[in-house]
Each structure stands twice: as structure tokens, then as C-alpha cells.
Amino acid sequence: MTNLQVLLTVAVLAFGASTVSAEKLEVKCEYWHKRLGQLDDRTNRIDLDARTCNGQPCTISDTEFKWQEEAGRADLRIDRVAGEGTVSYLSDVIADQKNCKTIKTGR
């Protein structure tokens, strides 16, 4: 193999490896329903590379995760700095997510 072929092979392998291991997070929060009180903790799965939250397209910034579920009827937001968030259903806040802890699960 020539030097060029070796370099191209290394470049292809390096690129392929970086696309396989996406950066993923799990954000586990206490789930406090407005009427029912504290329910089971909720684990939100965030894929930073694919920009999805629980498999749904989401807005990811340094300060928050924001996405929709339930065919657009539910809006979820987690403040990354405060470690808290809300769940709104048809524009009414129905639950709070508190004491959120982030765990890196990929890359």
C-alpha cells in the first residue's frame, strides 16, 4: 500500500468510528404531577448527536433541553443549569421534573 492509501484508510476508519458512538445522556428526574403528587422517577434519554430527546426531535442548548411528545400535545423542558423542568399538556403545566441528575451513557 502506498502512503496515500494508508492515510485514506486511517481517515475512513476514524470517521466511521466517530459516527458509531454517539454522545448520549440520561437525565433522571423526580416526577411531580400537579394533582397526583410524586410519581415514579422519569428517565429522559438525550442523544446529543442526533438531537433527540426520548426519540423525538429536540432543541438542545447549553442551558436546556426542549421537545414535544404525544403527537405535539405535550411540551417538555429541562433546565440543565437548575436541574428542573416542566411537562405541559395542551399548554397547561401538569407536572414538574425536579432534582434532575445527568449521566453520560455514550462516547
Secondary structure per residue as TSV (DSSP state, phi and psi in degrees):
chain	resnum	aa	ss	phi	psi
A	1	M	-	360.0	143.2
A	2	T	-	-81.3	166.9
A	3	N	H	-60.4	-37.6
A	4	L	H	-64.5	-42.2
A	5	Q	H	-64.2	-39.5
A	6	V	H	-63.8	-45.5
A	7	L	H	-62.4	-41.7
A	8	L	H	-65.4	-39.8
A	9	T	H	-63.4	-44.8
A	10	V	H	-62.8	-41.8
A	11	A	H	-63.4	-42.9
A	12	V	H	-64.8	-42.9
A	13	L	H	-64.6	-41.4
A	14	A	H	-65.1	-42.7
A	15	F	H	-65.4	-44.1
A	16	G	H	-61.5	-39.6
A	17	A	H	-66.9	-37.3
A	18	S	H	-72.0	-27.7
A	19	T	H	-81.5	-21.0
A	20	V	H	-77.0	-41.2
A	21	S	S	-99.6	91.9
A	22	A	-	-78.5	150.9
A	23	E	-	-80.7	119.9
A	24	K	E	-128.7	148.2
A	25	L	E	-130.0	153.2
A	26	E	E	-117.9	129.0
A	27	V	E	-115.1	107.1
A	28	K	E	-98.5	127.2
A	29	C	E	-130.6	150.5
A	30	E	E	-69.0	140.2
A	31	Y	E	-113.8	111.9
A	32	W	E	-112.6	104.8
A	33	H	E	-78.0	140.9
A	34	K	T	-62.0	-35.4
A	35	R	T	-101.5	-33.0
A	36	L	T	-96.2	-7.5
A	37	G	E	81.2	-154.1
A	38	Q	E	-75.5	128.6
A	39	L	E	-111.5	-174.5
A	40	D	E	-58.6	145.6
A	41	D	E	-56.1	151.1
A	42	R	E	-115.1	132.1
A	43	T	E	-106.6	119.8
A	44	N	E	-101.0	129.7
A	45	R	E	-100.7	120.6
A	46	I	E	-114.2	125.4
A	47	D	E	-109.3	104.4
A	48	L	T	-66.5	-36.6
A	49	D	T	-71.8	-43.6
A	50	A	T	-81.6	-10.8
A	51	R	T	56.9	51.2
A	52	T	E	-125.4	150.1
A	53	C	E	-126.4	120.6
A	54	N	T	51.5	36.9
A	55	G	T	80.7	-0.1
A	56	Q	E	-105.8	147.2
A	57	P	E	-57.5	138.3
A	58	C	E	-143.8	160.9
A	59	T	E	-92.7	125.0
A	60	I	E	-121.3	124.5
A	61	S	-	-130.8	-179.8
A	62	D	S	-67.5	-19.7
A	63	T	S	-110.5	-18.3
A	64	E	E	-158.9	161.0
A	65	F	E	-113.0	137.4
A	66	K	E	-143.7	127.5
A	67	W	E	-156.8	173.9
A	68	Q	E	-119.8	148.5
A	69	E	E	-134.7	-179.7
A	70	E	T	56.1	48.3
A	71	A	T	54.9	37.4
A	72	G	T	88.0	-2.0
A	73	R	T	-81.6	-23.7
A	74	A	E	-111.7	129.7
A	75	D	E	-109.5	127.6
A	76	L	E	-118.9	141.3
A	77	R	E	-144.0	133.8
A	78	I	E	-126.9	122.8
A	79	D	E	-81.0	114.2
A	80	R	T	-68.9	-27.2
A	81	V	T	-80.5	-49.1
A	82	A	T	-78.4	-22.2
A	83	G	T	73.4	30.2
A	84	E	E	-139.8	160.1
A	85	G	E	-156.8	-178.2
A	86	T	E	-134.6	156.5
A	87	V	E	-123.3	120.5
A	88	S	E	-113.2	138.9
A	89	Y	E	-123.5	119.9
A	90	L	T	50.6	46.9
A	91	S	T	75.6	-4.5
A	92	D	E	-100.4	131.1
A	93	V	E	-70.0	119.9
A	94	I	E	-108.9	-16.7
A	95	A	E	-155.8	154.5
A	96	D	E	-113.1	145.1
A	97	Q	E	-109.9	120.0
A	98	K	E	-121.5	159.9
A	99	N	E	50.0	47.5
A	100	C	E	-72.1	133.3
A	101	K	E	-119.0	132.5
A	102	T	E	-102.8	132.2
A	103	I	E	-124.5	129.1
A	104	K	E	-80.9	124.9
A	105	T	-	-112.2	-10.5
A	106	G	-	-140.1	153.7
A	107	R	-	54.3	360.0
